[in-house]
Structures are given as structure tokens and as C-alpha cells.
Amino acid sequence: MSDTRNRPVLIVGVGGLGVPAALALVRGGIAELALIDPDPVELSNLPRQVIYGEDDCGALKVAAAARRIREIAPAIRLTTYASALASTNGTELIARSAFVIDATDDPATKFLINDLCVASSTPFVYGGVVGMTGQAMTVIPRRTACLRCLFEEPPDEDEVASCREAGIIGPIAGAIGEAQATDAVRWLRGMTPALAGTMLTYDGKLGRVRLTEIAARSGCVCGAAADAAAASLSVRTS
């Protein structure tokens, strides 16, 4: 376990969630970070993605973010990938990571992260923001519920479109990104992530946080429920 924790934390998406997560990881003193995102910085990003400035507009997000991060933490080991995460590159990237932060806004990519992390036994933290509501949950493969325990398939295009129209609120994304980074740091320090198998839901309108324990689904590809049942049987028969 100690060897895997010497690998980088991989942040998929360096936007509304990924930026605050990256800054929190740097403040947490992590030694190695990897960033993947295909997009350039746009003027509309600046109000909620505070790592970027006007001079960064048009530059790749991973390059601009890496430059700012190195100014804050010159000793950090940092690798960037100016591409989208896909099955062709994701298998290797995730397998060599200690922990993955899902900071994307694309449901299909979220499920890809889930599946690749489950396949390689790499822990990750899901994150999502729609309007004034944010969510986060950490998945430890074979031990806790995964995204497919909640939803067997990604949402349809109509649902995705309506979520994108709702947009995100910067402070909500910031809070969720910070929560994701906190769980990553806990894992690297040998502690159980606070959100392992637990969905955090933050309601920005009411200023309320709700924690909901998520049960692993029997028959899910992640196998968490089967492993839990086998462990329980072993205890009863020993």
C-alpha cells in the first residue's frame, strides 16, 4: 500500500472543481500531481477558476495551471496531459496513480473514471455540481459502493443538457473541490477517506450539508457487495 501512495494524484479536468482541488492538494503538501484536460483557458472561466488570469486566455489549462502551481510549490513533481481522458490513455494513467479526482463535467467520463479505477483498484473521489448543489463521494474499489451501484448507466442526453444549462456556482464548486482534495490527502497519509462509501451533498441555497451512506449494489461490476458478503460469511463461520 505504501508504494501506491508514492504515486501521483491524478486530477481529471482542471476547471471549476479541478482548480480548487489542485490548490488544496498543494497546500496539503502532496509531492506529486498529474493534470489532464484538453481545453484552453477562456475569459468566462476566470471568475470561478481563480488559478487563471487574463494573460492565460487561449493557453491550455494544464499548462497555465502547472505554471501557477510551480510558483506556489517549486519542488512539486508535476505532469500534464493536454488531452481528454479516454479508454485509450486512461487505463495506463489511472493504473499508475495513487488516487484520482474526478473533476469533469461529462457524465460519460465520470463513468469511465469509475470503471477504470475499479478495474485497476485505484481509489477515486467523484464530484459534481449543478446550480447551487454539489456532491462528492469517494470510492475504494472492492470495499465501498461505486457510481454504478447508484446508477447502472450514465444519464441520457436530455438530462445532461438540462444540467449544463443550470450551470455551476463558483463557491459551490470550490467547496466540493476542497472536499475531494481532503479525501485524497487522507488516503495518501494512510487514513480512510471521510467520504468513503458516503455521499456528501451540499445545498448552497440553505447552507446545509447532508451525508448519506451508500450501500454497494448486489451484482454490480465493482464487486464490493460480493466481497462484503464473503467477509461476513467468513466471520460467521470462523
Secondary structure, DSSP 8 states (H G I E B T S, - for coil): -TTGGGS-EEEE--STTHHHHHHHHHHTT-SEEEEE---B--GGGTTT-TT--GGGTTSBHHHHHHHHHHHH-TT-EEEEE-S---HHHHHHHHHT-SEEEE--S-HHHHHHHHHHHHHHT--EEEEEEEBTEEEEEEE-TTTS--HHHH-SS---HHHHHHHHHH-B-HHHHHHHHHHHHHHHHHHHTT---TTBTEEEEEETTTTEEEEEE----TT-TT-HHHHHHHHHHHHHH-
